[in-house]
């Protein structure tokens, strides 16, 4: 049985684990292996704990049989992150979490940014009604050693 709920600071270790493991699986071959291997669930957990405590945006988790299987972070009109543990991919939990986020968003439309080479994520978002709006951005991470090309998707809100 799956359930979506607001994240608490106590969820930060699980969110950190989801964040790292999902990046390592989803971005294998898209982001350098060395960077992915250095990702720290503990460091991500600390960052998520601060974000949740500060109320900087909203964070939801999706649980399956009491296990935090994924999370999403969003602001009023933007989906910032949606990640699941790889063992939960393809089971409908991403859609359940996504749909809950869409219910929480405000305004006429919302946006998200996705790694341009992440075909799995792009296909997921298109199935959920998001459309590439043509905007592009480049981000650097890992002290400038890793460059990410991102595409912006937009969706009308109900």
N, C-alpha and C positions, 0 to 999 in steps of 0.2 A: 504494500500500500504506500503510495507516494503522497507527500504533503509539502506545500510551499508555505514558508513563514518568514517573518522578519529575522534577520541575523542578530545575534547578540555577541558581545565581546567573547563570551565563552565558546563561540563557534569559530573564532579566529584560527586556532590550530588546524581544524578540519578544512577551513577555507584555504589556508596556506598550502596544505597538502593537495587539495584539488587544483589550485592554481599551478603549482609546479608540475604535478604529474600530467595534467592536461596539456600544458605547454610542451613538455618533453615528448608526448605522443603526437600531438597535432602539428607541431612545428619541426619534427624530425625531417631533415633534408631540406627544410625551408630557412632555418636559422642555424648558424654554426653549432656543431655538436658540442664543442668545448663550452660555449655559453650555456647551452641547455644543461650540461652536466654540472655546472657550477651553481645552478639555481638552488636556493635554500628555502625549504618549506618553513623553517623557523623564522627566517628574515621576512618572508611574505606574510606569515602569521602576525608578526609584530606590526607590520605596515597595515594590515587589515584591522587589527585590534584598534590601532590609533584612528583609522578612518571611521570605524563603527562608533567608537566612543565620542569622536568629535561631531558625529552626525553629518559628515561630509558626503552628501549623496545618500542614497538608500541602498541597502544590501539585503537581498533575499537569499535563502537557501532552499534547496529541494532535498527532502529526505526520502529514502526508500528503506522501509523496514528499520527505521531508527538510525540509519547511516546517512551522513551528509554526503550526497552524491554529486552535488553541484551548487553553484551560486551565480548570482547576477548582481551587477552594480549599475545604478542608473541615477540620472538627475531628472529634472522636470521634463525635458524633451530630448534626452539622449540616453541610449543604452551604451554603457561604457565597457562592460565585460559580461560574458556569459560562458561559463566553463563547467564541464562535467568530468568526473573521473572516467578514464577510458573504458572501464568495464561496464559503464552505464550507457555508453553511446548506443544509439539505434534502438532504444527502448521507450522512446516517447517522453522522457523526462525533460529533455531540452525544450521541447514544444510546450510542455506544461509550465515550465519556468518562464519561458518567453512570453506566453500568453498572459501570465500574471503580471509581468513587467509592463506589457502593453496596456493592461487595465489601469496601471498606476501612473502612466505617462500623461502629460497634459499638453494642451495646445492642438493645433490643426495637424501637425506632423512631427515626426521624430527622426533623429539621425543616429547612425552608428558608423564606426570605422572598422574595417576588416583588412587583414593582411592580404595584399593583392594576389599572392601566390597560394592562399589557403582555399583551395577549390571546395573542400568539404564544407567549410563555414559559409562560403558564398552561396553554395547550393542550398544550405539550410535556410539562410535568410531570405533567399528568393522564394522558397516554398512558403515562408511565413508572410509574404507580401511586401518585402523590402525591394527597392529598385536602386540600381547604381545611378547616382545623380551626376556623375562625371567629375566630381571633385576628387583631387588626389593630394596626398601629403607624404612627406618623407620624415621619418623620425629616426633618431640615432639612440642606441642604448649601449650598455657595456662600455661606458666611457668613450663613446664614439667609434668603437670597433665594429659595431653591428648596425647596419642601415636597414630600416623597414620601410617598404613602399606600401602605403595604405590607400584604400578606396573608400569613399563615403557612400553609404546607402541611406535612403530616405523611405519613410512609410507614412502614409496618411493615417491618422488616428481615428478610431470610431467615434 
